[in-house]
Amino acid sequence: MKLFIDYQNHNLTAMLNWRLDYYKDCKTMQIAYDFLTFGKAYLANAIISLDTLCKSENIYNQADVLIFPILFDVWHSLELLLKSGKLLCKLINEPAKEHAHDSHHNIYTLFGEFKKEIATLGLKKSAKIYLKEVSALIKEFDTQKANFDFARYSIDKKTDSQFYNRSYKERGVDVKSLNIDKRALDLSTREMLEKLVPNTGVDMLELKKCLNEIMISFSWFIDALFRILSNDDEYYHGKMPVGFITDELIEKDRKLFEDVFMPTVFAKPKEEQLNALVHTFLLM
């Protein structure tokens, strides 16, 4: 078997390096671009996978296992997009200087730090518009104290069950508080109930809707920061003033996106629009 090959049939060959070799003269810019590219790819993979499951109406309940790589894609996408966004903000504040990137996987910390970076740039209007959906999703993860490994392993580093596989007892839930006839709660019944694992499901349609919104808001916003930076000839020479990216400049880029790219998506038949939208974002 020979898996890694040179270019052959473009329809059947996935080129690993073609999207990752544009900004070698500024390593931080290259890393920011790579993280952005990977982040969009993981997000797109989650959306396409969810769409496939929903269209199949979850035949044979296959989503019960396939949801885990989807959720991992979601988490890793947010992590990479936030890391890219942080680097881009640092480059805007200190042009033509190399910056270190974050190596941890904590999206709660990354999101808080990213919002602070955006605030230093004075992009309050843009933050209010484009961070709304991603903020809601991260808060939802936080309600369960989810971490980077929750969709990769059923146990954490201490070998304790992840939040979705913990019994009532492990969750600290008093079974007496459940809607059960108290007269039936003798000692043996209570002990049995404490060992039960309550259901924890994922609303796939809600997640799909959320991810679609994140793609055209938060992911687009990081893309816009990168485009404005990378298209400016003055950037590499360190001549751009701090704060040269404004809400007005972001909105100008957004108008171009809505006037040029989105009409081609909506021109497609309804059943093809999602794939067209994902395709558009991957090529931006």
Secondary structure, 3 states (H helix, E strand, C coil): CCCCCCCCCCCCCCCCCCCCCCCCCCHHHHHHHHHHHHHHHHHHHHHHHHHHHHHCCCHHHCHHHHHHHHHHHHHHHHHHHHHHHHHHHHHHHCCCCCCCCCCCCCHHHHHHHHHHHHHHCCCHHHHHHHCHHHHHHHHHHHHCCCCCCCCCCCECCCCCECHHHCCCCCCCCCHHHCCCCHHHCCHHHHHHHHHCCCCCCCCHHHHHHHHHHHHHHHHHHHHHHHHHHHCCCCHHHCCCCCCCCCHHHHHHHHHHHHHHHHHHHHCCCHHHHHHHHHHHHHHC
